[in-house]
Amino acid sequence: MKFIKKFRELAIKDVAEVGGKNASLGEMYNELSSEGVLVPDGFATTSEAFWIFIRSNNIEEKIKELLKKLDRDNFKNLSSIGAEARQLILSGNFSKDFSDEIISAYGELGNGDKIQVAVRSSATAEDLPNASFAGQHDTFLNIKGAEALLNAVKDCFASLYTNRAIKYREDKGFLHHDVALSVGVQKMVRSDIGCSGIGFSLEPESGFKNIIHISGVWGLGENIVQGLVNPDEFDVFKPMIGKAANPIIQKKLGHKELSMVYAESSGHSSTVNIETPMEKQDSFVLSDAEVIKLSQWILLIEKHYNRPMDVEWAKDGLTNDLYITQARPETVHKDEDKRFYIEYHLKEKGEILTSGSAIGSSIATGKARYLKSPEEGHKLNPGEILITNNTSPDWDPLLKLAAAVVTERGGRTSHAAIVARELGVPAIVGTNDASQKINDGEMITVSCEGKTGFVYKGALKFDTKEIDFGKNSLPKTEAKFILSDPDRAFQLSFYPNNGVGLLRMEFIIMHKVKIHPMALVKYDEVKEKAAKKIIDELTWQFKDKRDFFVEELSRGIAVMAAAFYPKEVIVRLSDFKSNEYANLIGGRQFEPLEENPMLGFRGAARYYHPNYKEAFELECKAIKRVREEMGLDNLKVMIPFCRTINEAKSVIALMKKLGLERGKNSLEIYMMVEIPSNVILLEKFAEFFDGFSIGSNDLTQLTLGVDRDSELMAGVFDENNEAAKEMIATAIQKARKVGKKIGLCGQAPSDFPEFATFLVRENIDSISFNPDALLKGIENINHAEAGQ
């Protein structure tokens, strides 16, 4: 055939002939099918066919002349130029040979039947490593019959000159007359009665490469791209694919209110959005086994192309088979120099108007401008913040004007998210209520400092700091993080570090679980009606309420362990005081009233006590799941506030009974050194633990007899006090004597260079810092080691 190439005849080297999209489909069809990756069969029209059509209809010169008139300063006539160019193509005629070849190849694809096909545009400059062209050209689904197919092919040709495609080529520096359009015709996967979505072979916000991110919706995948629904999302830990039983470290259930399905009528507009039944909205589109299978395929595709990839997938509702329908290079993070990073930080807090999924990691302020459609684009002034329901590629020229973008619908793989990343502007997607909560024209602040983004009322002050990680070489003394928020883990992993010396479990319980664990264990006994109502709302997916605690806690811990893998991450078992536990939902019923909670029912004493033991079992179950099911055996465990040797024996024995046996599956158990008894009897405690971490705040408090929370006594509390330092030095010396690792968690080594010097001279193994203090801490340790 002169004008047609079958997928089996194509490879990635054929980009110039059939465009990046079709060349990639042919490459995968031929090279990865033997690995089990399913790609629907099809064929592609060639770039030669496009040029023959353009020239035989005398269109080429007319389009060149037309584009000479384009206003390249303000693009005011872009719409009329695009419409005229498209009409020139639509009024052209296909040659009989070209039409016959398409009809013949279509017949072969269906073995003589008029099957449904997807008709996709693939520009010859498309899906290159430096330009994704995502969504610039048109795709037509559910096309059936020769006449409808020929019309769809011509419409694809015309989409080379959509307004957005013209503007995209102008922005990227592509010459219009150098780009041809190939049309891919592919067997239709019946995802209209199944599901579909997108997968990235890295974490799309931070560019963290050990994650495969998958999103999915019921029905056709166009709803994800257009951001019409909030999809399900899954994060899979790449190094454990094929090794661990379940490497899915995060799952988020999307609303998925709409499902795009085939309409009864034939032709180009043969899809329609219907309301998704509630039972499907409340169900994940993929089973864990299917998520893992897709991840294996995406990993194979990434390895085959040797670069991060952006993949589209679909599940056939008739056969339940999964398919890969597209794969293109991921373009946002490919050239990022992770040595340099700009850190944004709000200096003040304000009234939160709404929140959603954060795209990027920056902050912007400006006037809110609510637009219902691109036709209202004249209302948007440069530097304003665009508020809308969702965006499509037709919005692209407007998005370049906005300081930030906020949408009500869409997930991390929606069009708004992808374009915001490319432009480097902050975006918050999937807020659900932005148009109700934000007034048109009011000043707002869009803050994306973690995975959740917040829109604040007013223009809040913020700092920016450019960080050059290349200036911070790691010292001999290990420099680790003190962390609590999983949302920042992937981004922080790029900082120079030796892992996480203290992962505070309390933040995850407070912000993700929110419920007192005993209120889940003894749900039927919860007396407070308001608390019970909230518990029902939060745990509706779980028959056994206890599973909610294990799920949320294990996912939060897993993200931390994955972000720093294979470096060690030491999670401290819960160390709430009774008054803090009481503030959790349903907590007051299960907590004692204590005069001095700081010295009361906290730490190790809780774990084996009848009032908390069943909750401690849930903590252990979550950790066991992270280490064994997810395969993150870099996770270590630390016991806080362990007062006596008998307490150490009791907790270690209980943990063994609950499946966390020291030494089994390389499990190490550490102990916090924060009570004078820990220092005095450190050699005896060492029989039960693999290492120690000095909690300098509590140890100073109990050495000096000062309540560290008391404002009146703030002048007395001092980690640099001679007695406090003597306790720390003794602990280090004793740990070294018995051959156990010992570190310190605290602010002092970053605040006071002399304190870092003191620790280095005592030959401490590691020092852990809060994220905002890590780089200064590393600098202080380096100076100390250099003898300065």
C-alpha angles and dihedrals in degrees: 000000000000102000102028135067121191117224088246088062096051135088136172090268089069096074092118090054103041107009130252097285096053094039089054092049090052091047093052093042090055103033106033104035089085088057090057097260108141117216119175112244122247149129139249136220113234130242087243089061089053094050093047089052092048095047098040089055092047092240103127099076093040091056092046090053091045093053091050086069093055113124099233094183102058102359089225092152095042093108096052094042091051094047092050093048092050092049091053089057096042091052092054124098130231117233116248090244092054094047092046093052092051092048092046094050090046090053092050091050091058097035089244096318124115096244128182114259139184113233112204133183117231117182117207089238092046131120094012118155091256099043128033099190083202111180095353095118131044132266125194121202134199095022113169130181134024098272094049090047094053090048090050091050091053091047089053089052089051092050089070083082103045110139091249093050092050091050092045092054090047091052094046095045098244117150108237095221091053094062122082128183127236120191121219117208111196136176108264116248108217093235088139086083092030128037141269143186152141134288131197122198089218137037101279098216104046100020089236103169102207094071132081109203118202127183127184146178137188112265127004119359097235089093090065094049093047091044092233093140138027104247134211111264131205131185116200123192105235101207091057097050106121091009108064125053092238119008093177103121099174136030127178123185112221125208094240091185093168133048121197110221137166116279120226092245121081126229136066098315092054098133131080136183116238130183112269113236112251094243089058093044087055094049131076112248092226134040118233089254091055092047089052092047091051090047091054089053094047089049090052090050092049092049091047093053093033093224139080111284139206108214135187119210137183137191119215110229092206100051099019088227120146120226138187108227101176142005128188135166115272105242109183100071101026097100099029115135102218089195090078125056135168112217119206122199131176112233093199139024126231142175111309110229099180143332141208143146111329118230114199125356105262141096131235136180128201147114115305114240117191114205126179095196142357088263087074090056092116088073093062115090123197111274095023122123115248115225117187144137096254140325136233130189088277087073094058098101089051096046089064089064096051125095089207140351130229121185133183094214136039141059138240092292097047122118092256091054095048095048093044089055091049091050094043094233124134117254135181115203133187097027092146093203110041094121091053097044101040122063118220109254098015121129112253141170122226110203124188105176097136138007090293116065124205132206111211129195113251133008104300122198118249140177129228123200125185111217125198106197089189089074092060111072113183115253127228089255105075115251113207139173132254102212140173110159115077091195091074097042101097094048093045091051088076091063116096104268146138095225134276118318094183128021108185108217092193095078091057092048092047098045106026105029097027091176127099105251093228089056086061094043091049098029093146090057097052106122103187108090095201091052091048091052092053091046089053091051094049097043102038092122093059127075090194108048091207090066089064090062093048092046097050096040095046093049092051093048092044093057090055094047092047094047092059100030127173090020114089120268114194114203116199114218113241115302104177116144116233093258090052093047089050090061092062116097108283090003104123092069092058102041131079122234105245131187092214112021091174088071097029139073099350142115123004093356090070098052099071096029117110090235093062109012095102090052090050088056088061091052090052092045090054093050092046089052093052093048101040110025096034094035097231098143091159085083113105127185131231129197116216130208097006103174105184143021090247089054090052090051092048096049095044090049092048092048090052090051089051093053101265101112117174110246094014113118086000092294113168121194120203132191129219113236102214106124125069088237088062091058096042093050099030094127090056093045087051090071089070103036139058095215147340140242120201113226096206096189096056094037091053090046094053095040093053096032091236126142101231090205094057114105090198091059098040091108092058098047105090129153088200090063111125093237093049091049091048090056091049093048091049092051091051093048093049093047091051090048092058093040098248127139116248132187139168131234116202151097099252099083090059096039096046120038089196090059090054088049090052092053094046091050089051086055098239115182100223144358122207124209139188111254094256091053101041099093093045089047092052089050091051092048092049091052091048093050090048089055094245 
